[in-house]
Amino acid sequence: MWLENKNIHLNQSSKKLDQKRYGLFRILKDIGLEAFQLDLPKGWMIHNVFNEDLLTRCKEPHYKEQYMKLAPLPTIINEEEEYKVEEV
């Protein structure tokens, strides 16, 4: 599942340049009628239960050219995203 960044507040310089969705995440449990518990990375200091309106199902691409390498999920330290740079 993709998680919309609508209610995730990070110290980003521009919301416009931020990712629109985070993911892919696995659903751990269906909670109630419209909420799901997600398997978030350990460093994320946010609650892991989200309304279904903030989740988008992952779809398989129709063509092999549409496959993209996913960007690694950021580690969140002190409410800021931190990435490990592999190559410059």
N, C-alpha and C positions, 0 to 999 in steps of 0.2 A: 504494500500500500504506500502511496505517496501521502505525505503530510503537508498541508498548506501552511505557509509561514505567517498566516494572518495574525495569530495571537502569540507568536514566538517573538519576544522582544530581546534583541541583542544590540550591543553597542556598534551598530553599523553606521557608517558615515552617510549612506544614502539608501533608503528603502527601495528606491527605484532600481538600484544596481544589485540588490540582494537577490538570492535565489527565490523563485516563486514557490517551489516545493522542496521538501527534504525527503529523502528516502533512498532506497526502498526499505520498508520496515515490515516485519512479520507480525501478524495479529496473535496475541497470546490468549486473549479471552474476550468473549462477547459479554458486555456488562449492560444490563437493562435493555431498553428498546432501541436506543440510538447511540450508544457509547461503546467504544472498543479500547482495550488495553493493548498497547504496542510494545514491542521489544526494542527499546531505545538504547543507544550506546551508554556505557557506564558513566562517562564524563558529563553527560547532559543532566543538569540540575533542574529539570522540569518534571511536572507530574506526567505520568505515562498513559493517562486515560483521556480520549478525545471523542468529541461528537462526530457522528458520521458525516456531517457537512464539511468537516475539515479534512476528510480522507478521500482519496481518489484511487480507484482500482488501477492497477498496472495492466497495460495492454501489450500484447506481443506485436511487434512491427510487421507490416505486410510484406515489406521488401528487405532484402539483406543490407541494402545501402542505408537503411534507417537505424540499424543497430549502432549505438553510441557507447563509448566507454564512460561509465558513470564516474563522476567526480567523487573522490573520497569524502566521507562524512567528516565534518570538522569536529575537533575536540573542543568542548566549551569549558574554559577556565575563567573564573571570575566574571561570568556572564559575557565573555568575549570569545569569538571563534578563533581557534588556533589550528594551523595546518602544518604538516611536516613537508618541507620542500625536498624532493628527491633529485631534481636536476634543474640547472639554471641555463 
